[in-house]
Amino acid sequence: MKYVSHRIGDLELRRTENIKTNEHYLEVVEWIKSTGEEDYCYTILTFEGAGEGDHKIESVGERVNLNEEKWADLGILIRFGFEFLNKLAIVKD
């Protein structure tokens, strides 16, 4: 899987590698600013294979419950993620 990273405000779409299986996947993370420490992020949702080249998104628990301002940004990142995965599937065919 090619590299991908798009960030809008505190949300980022990025390619990640599972350290146990070495498989790559896409996720959306939210960056948190901590006081006196380095910034950190946690996964909001992941893109999962749904069979026959299709994908779906899976929320990590209830983390996808963002404030109203971030919903539009999340929608844009989800669209970018699906476009990236669709283009990747075309290249593989």
N, C-alpha and C positions, 0 to 999 in steps of 0.2 A: 504494500500500500504506500502510495506517495505521501509526502509530508503535507499537512494542512494545518493552518492555524489562523483563525479570525477572532479578533477580540473587539467587543463593543462594551465600553464601560467596564463593569465588573464581571461580565460574562465572556467566556472564551470557548469556541469550538476548536478542538484539537485532536490530533491523532495520538493515541497512547498505545503502549505495548504492555501486554500481560506478562509479568516477569516469570510466572510459572510455566506458561505455555509458549511464550515468545510470539503469540498472535497479536496482530494489530487491530485496533478498533477506534471508532470515533466516540467522543464524549463531549458534553458541555459541562464546564466547571464554573463555579462562582468564586471569585477572588475576594478574600477578606483582608481588610487592613487591621493589623493588630498594633497596639501601642507598645513601642519600645522593642518589638520583635520583627522578624521578617514577615512579609505577607505570605499567606498560604491560601490554598484553594481546596474545594471539595467538589466531588462529582454531583451534578444535578440530574443528568440523564445520560444514557448511552444509546447508541444505534446498534441494533441487533439484527442479524440475518433472520428473515422470515420465510426462507425457502424460495427456490426458483429465481434467485437474484434479487428478490424483494427485501426491503428492510423496514423495520419499525423502530420506534423509540420506546425506551423503558425508563420510567422515572425511578430514581433511587429513593425508596421510601416516599416521604411527602416533601422532599426537597424541591420539587418542581413548583411548589407554592411560593412564587415570588411576588414581590410587591407589584402594583399596577404599572409602574414606570418601566419595569424590566420585561414585561410580557411581550411588548413589540420587539425588543432586542432579541429575546429568546426565539420568537417566530422567525426572524431573519436568519439567525444561526442555524435553526433546524432546517430551513429551506436550503441554506448553503451546504449543510451536511448531506441532505438527500441529493442535491445536484452533484456534489463531489462523488458520492457513491454510484450514482447513475453513470457518470462519465467514466469512472473506473471500470464499471461493468462493460461498457461499450468497448473500451480499449482491450479488455481481456478476450472479448468475442472474436 
